[in-house]
Amino acid sequence: MSKNPPPSLFSALDGLSLEGIGEVVHFPLTADPAGFHHLLLAECALRQIPQLKQVVFILSNGLHPDPTKRKNIPEGEIRLSLLRQALVSFADPELSYPARLAMDKQSPLKLKGEAWEISTAEFRWERPVRLAEHVMRLKEGKGFEHHREKSAESSEKQTDDRISMLIGTDLLNRMLDGKIFSDDDLKAIEEGALLLVVPRGKENLPELVQSLKEQRGIVLRVGVLDPEWLPQPLRVLLNLSSTVIRRSVQAGQSLLGFMPESASDMIQSRGLYQDENLPMSEKNWLGHCQKLEMELELHAKKLLSMLDALQKMGQKHTISFIESGTGGRIAAAFTAVPGASRHLNQVLVPYSRESQLDLLGTSGKRHSTVSHERAQALARKFQQKTGSDWVLAETGMAGPLSPERRSRKNGVSFLALAGKNPVDQESFMKTKKIEANPFFSKKEHQLEFSVEALKWLLIQLEAEKS
């Protein structure tokens, strides 16, 4: 069974407690598109708050109140269908990857049946609807008729007169910007809302709430929902985002690790989020890959300059690359720089497990192909073969997390740098682990691994030069 940790709510005001939240939580959602990460935020709330009976998803009309985020997105009825498909299928182990993982842990999902509802109240306006408007209208109990997905009426009982809202940490960050949230907006939210947040990344929520108090003069009532309430295999899914899903569609990746099968099928059948349907400014995947490629080219040029400097100083400067997860992208970037031949000896890409064992022999069977030990073994062996002063080895797993893959090392890469010393090779062996978002596409992972590898290599060579 999933463990039940103690509640981990903090309060910017005295007195915020689980009991003050009530039976209904509202979740404003753009859903462009909705993925497992959105549904798991709601699942986390249902697990942690005993009296909570229902999460109401307030679906955006697509006109974002943040002026920096206004762009073309699918019309509301399409996003409504996708969200409905995702919610209907979410708790079904035959259609939903998280549901299967939860059943494996004997902890079935709670976001099912009457535990969810969708509101399309925003659809009546052809203008952006601010969060403060949702809070005020819900608090007043008028102007927000729900789009009913069930026959049963939702319970709006609250033990506090504030409206409980489930939000992301990014929204709290945007509250610091007066161009996005006016003083009047923040005052309405301060007086009318209880905000529930699941922490993401390294964001320090108490510091963020304190910054809002100091910079904007508001004291929000904020509670932290603890991901520990989710079965451990589900927590990695919180790394998803709508941006990553859109990029994955454009990359031609399977979406079965991102959303229920029915919602994935709908995106594919309708050709949603495909490159040909989008202006260049919204080709998220292509733009991200191009950004990484430019960064990789920049660091490859820096590497050439560094090796030239080492050569002039009479220091070790010849180099070889042995790559697995990156598929040769590190070497390709370096060889594209004029003058690379002054330093580069050899390149090897033992991509399969079998090809690595051909190089390493039976000793290679002792360690995983994605590990510090494997990276070190590859670096040592290739240095012996090439005689290079430096050998950079990389081994990792590129490609998005998916139900079809047993391994959970997606987005993980290991580096090893061997320095030439025939007496004591260990003294020159250094290693590094790279961890990228596990849901990035294969190309994004390969490029990010390559960029991080060259950045790290430069740091090591700089230390050698000094």
N, C-alpha and C positions, 0 to 999 in steps of 0.2 A: 504494500500500500504506500501511497505518497505520504511523506511525513507532513505533519501539521505544526509548523513552527509557531512561536508566539507572535501576536500581531506586532508589526513593526511600523506603526504610524507615528510620525512626529507632527507637531502642530506649531504653526507660527503664532497661534493664539492659545491661551489656556483653555482647556476644556474640550477640544476636538477629540472625539472618540468614535469607535465603530458604531456605537448605539445611536449616534447622532446622524447617521447617514440615511437611514430609512430603508424602504423596500424596493425603491426604483432608483437606478442610476442612468443618466443620459450621456450619450457618447456622440458628440458632433464628429462627423466623418465625411471626408471628401470622397473616399472610395474610388481611387483612380489608378488601379482597381483595389478592391478589398482583398486582403490576403490573410494567411494564418496568423500573422502578427497582430492584426486588428482583433481577430476573434479570441486570441489568447489573452489579450488585455482584459476583455470582458470575462473570460473564463477565470482569470486570476482574481478579479473582483468577486465573482460568485463563490469562489472557494474560500476567500479570506473573510468575507463579511457574512456572518451567519444569517442575518435577517434579510439579506438581499434576495429578492425574488425575480427581478427582471432588469435587463439592460435594454434601453431604448436607443437604437442607433438613429441619430438625426442626420439624414442624408443631405449633403450639400446640393444646392442647385447648380454647382459648378463655377459660380462666380466668386472667386476667393477674395475675402476682405483684405488680405495682404497684397498691396499693389505690386510687390516684387514677385508674386506667384501667379499672376493672372496669365492664363494660356488656354489654348484650345484643348478641351477634354471631351470624352464621349457624353452625349446628352444624358439627362437624368434618368430616363426610362431604361436605358441600357445599363447604367451603373446600378440602378435599382434591381434589375434582373440578375446582374452578377452578384450583388450582395445577398439577394434572396437565395440564389442557388448555393452560395457558399454557406449560408446559415442553415439551410435545410439539410445540407449534406455533412456539416461539420462533425457531428457526433456519430456518424455512421462509419464503422470500421471498414466497410467495403468501398467507401467513396472518399475517405479522408485519412491521410497519412497520420496526423496527430491523434485521431481516434484509435487507430491501430496501436500506436505507441502507448497511449493511455491504457488501453485494454491489456497490453502486455505487462503493464505495471499494476494491474488490477485496480485502476483508478479512473473509471469511465468519466467522460466529459460531462459537464453540467449545463453547457450552453446549448440547450435543446428545448423543444416543445414550447411551453409558455414562458421560458426564461429569456426570450428575446422578442423584440418588436422593432419595426422600422417606421420612422416618421418621415414623411415627405413634405412637411410643412413649408420648407424653404422653396419648394417648386412654384409656389404662387407668386413669388417675386422675381422680377427680371433685373435684380440688382444684388450686389453682395449683401449677405446677412451676417451681422456681427455677432460674436459670442455673447456680448452683453445683451443683445436683443433676445436671444434665446433665454437667457437667465431671467430677464424682466418679464417676458410673456409667460414663461412657465410658472414663475413665481405668482403672477397675477391670475394664472389659471384660465387665460383666454388667448385666442388668436393662433393656437397651435393645435389644430385637429390632426390626429395621427392617421397615417395610412395603415389600416389594420391588416396585418398578415395572419391574424387568428380571429376567431369569433369572440373570444373572451376579451373584456375590457381590461385595460391595465390598471393596476393599483397605484395611486399617486400618494399613498400615505407617507408622510414624512414626520419624524419626531422632532425635526428642526424645520423652521420655515425657509431655510435655504435650499436651493436646488443642488443635488449631488451630480457632479459632472466628471466624467472620465476623460482625461486629456493627456497629451504627450508632453515631455519636457521641452520640446521645441517651441510649443505654444507659450510656455512660461518665459522662454528666452525672447520671444517676439514681443512680449508685454513690456520689455524694457525700451522698445522703440515707440516713441510718441507719434510717428507717422502711421503706425499700424493700430495701436491702441491709444485712444484719446484718454484724457484724465476722467472724463465722464464715464467712458466705457469701464475703466478700471474701478471706479467708485461703485458702479452697479455690480460688477463681479465681486468686489470686496464685500458688499453688503448682502448679496443675494446667492452666493455660490459656495459650496464645499467642493474643492477640487481634488480629485484622486489621480495620482500619477504613478506609473511604473517607471522606475529609474532605467535609463538607457546609457550605455557606455560609461564614461568616467564623470558624468555630470554630478556636481555636488548640489543637491536640491536645497539643503538648508542655506547654503551660501547664496543660491539663486534667489530664494525667497527673501533673504536679508537684503540683497541688492535691489529688489523691487521696493522694499520698504525705504531704503535710503535714497534711491534715485527717483522713484515715482510716488513715494509717500503713501503707499498702501500696505496693509497688513492682511495678506491672504490666509484663508484657512485651507491648508494643504495637507493631504495625507499621502503617505507612500505605500503603494501596494507591493508586496514582496514576491518576486518571481519564484522564491523557494516553495511557494504553495503549489506550484505546478510540478508534475512529475519531471525528474531531471532531463530525460531525453527531449522534452518539449521546449526547454528554456532556450535552446539555440535558435529556435524559430523566431524569437523576438528580435533577431538580427535582420529579419526581413524588412523591407520597406516597399512602398508602392513604386518608387523610382527603380529599385532593383528589379521588381517584377516587370516593369515596362522594358527595361534594358534587356531582360532575359527573353522576352517575346521577340524583340528586334534581333537578338542573337540566335534565334531559332532553338532555344533550349526548352526542354520539357518543363511544364509548370506544376507537375504532380507533387513536388515538394513544397510548393508555394501556396496552393489553394486546392479545395476539393475538385475532384475530377470533372464534375458537371460544370463548374465555373470555368475551368481550364478549357473544356471542350467548346464552350460558348465563345471564348476569346478567339480560339483558333478558327472556328467555323465562320465567324463574322469578320475575321481579319483585323481585329482591333489592335491598336498600338503598333502596327507594322510600319516599317520605314516609308513605304510608298504612300501611306496615308498621312504622313506628318510633314510639316515644314522642317527645314534644316535645323532651325533653332530647337526643335523638340525631339531630335533623333538622339535620345539620351545615350544609348549604347555606343553608337558611332562616335559621339562627342567625347565620351569618357575614354574610349580606346585611343582616340587621337591625342587626348591630353597626356595619357600615359606614354604613348609612343614619343611624343615630343620631349617628355621628361627623360625617357630612356636615352634618346639621342644626345641630350645635353650631358648626361652623366658619362656616356661613352666618350665624348669629346674631352671631358675632364680627366678620364682615365688615361687617355693618350698623353695629355699634357703631364700628368703625374709620372707616367713611365718614362717619358722623355727627360724629365727632371732627374729621375733616379739614374738613368743611363749617363747623363752628363756628370753626375756626382760619383760615378764609378760604382754604383750600388746595384743590387739585384733588380732586374727589370724585365726579364723574359717571362711570359705568362702563357698558360694553357687553360682551357675551360672544359669541364666535363659536366653536362647538364642532362637532367631527366625531365622533371616537371615543366621546365620552361621551354623544352623542345628546341633548344638552340638559339633562342631569342637573344640571350646575352651576347653570345659570340657574333650573331648576325649584326647586332647594333654596333659592336666594336669594329668589326671588319668593314662596316660601311663608312668608317672615318678614315680619310686618306692618311697614310702613315702608320696604320696599325701593323703592317708587316714588319716594322722595325722591332716589334716586341712579341708578337703572337707566334707561338710554335705550332700547337695542334688544338683541335676541337673534337670532342667525342660526345655523341648523344645516345647513350644506352637507355632507350626509352622503356623497353620492356624489362620485366624482372629477369627473364632468361638471359637477355643480353648483358645485364649487370653481373649475373652469376658467371657468364663466360669470361668476364674480365677478372672477377674477384675469386673465382674458384669456390670450393665447398665452404670456405669460411664465411662467404657472403650469406649463407643460409641462416646464420645465427641471429640476424637482426632484420627488422622490418625495412622495406624499401623506402619508407618515409620516416627517417630517424636521424638523430645526431650521428649514431654509430655508422650508418650506411654512408652518410655524406663524408665522414672522416675516412672510411675505407676507400671510397672512390678517389678522394683527393690524394691519399698516399700512393695508391696503385698507379694512378695516372702520372704522378710526379716521377715515380720510378721509371715509367715507360718513356716519358718525354724529356726528362732531365731539365724541365723548366725551373726557373727560380721560384716562381709562384704558380700554384694550381688552385683555381676556384672550382669547387664542386657544389652542385645543387641537386637536390632530390625532393620532390614534393608532389602534391596531388591537386591538380587544377580541375576546375569544373564545379558546378553547383551541387549542393547537398540535395539528394533525391532519394525516394523510397527504394529505387532499384539498386543502390550501392550499399553494400554492407559496411564499408569503412566510413568513419565519421571524421576523417582527416582532411576533408575538402577545405581548400584555402590555407593549408599548412605546408610550409616548405622549410627545409633545413639546408644551411650553408656550411661549408668547411673550407678554410684557407690553409693550404700547406706551404710552408716556407722551405727553401732548399737547405738542408743540413743533413748530409749522409750519416753523421754520427748520431744525432739525436733529433729525429724528425718531430717528436712530440712537442719539443720546445717551440716549434713554429706552427703548431696546429691550433687554429682558433675556429670556433663554431658560433652559429647564430640561428635562432628560430624565427621564422616569419609567420605571422598569423593575419590573414586577410578575412574579409567578410565571407563566410562559407557559401553564400548564395550568389556570388559573382559568377559570371560566365567563364568558360575555360580560357578564352583569350584575355579577359580582364585579369584573371589570376596569373596567367603566364607573364603578362606585361608588368603587373605589380610585383611579382616575385623578382623579375629581372631588374626593375628599377631599384628595389630594396637591396638586391645583391650588389649592384654597382655602387650604391651609396655606402654600404658597409665596407666594401673592398677599398674604396677611397679613404675611408677613415683609417683602416689598417695600414695602408701604404703611407699615408701621411705620418702616422706614428713611426713607421720605419725610417722615413726620410729625416725626421727630426732627431 
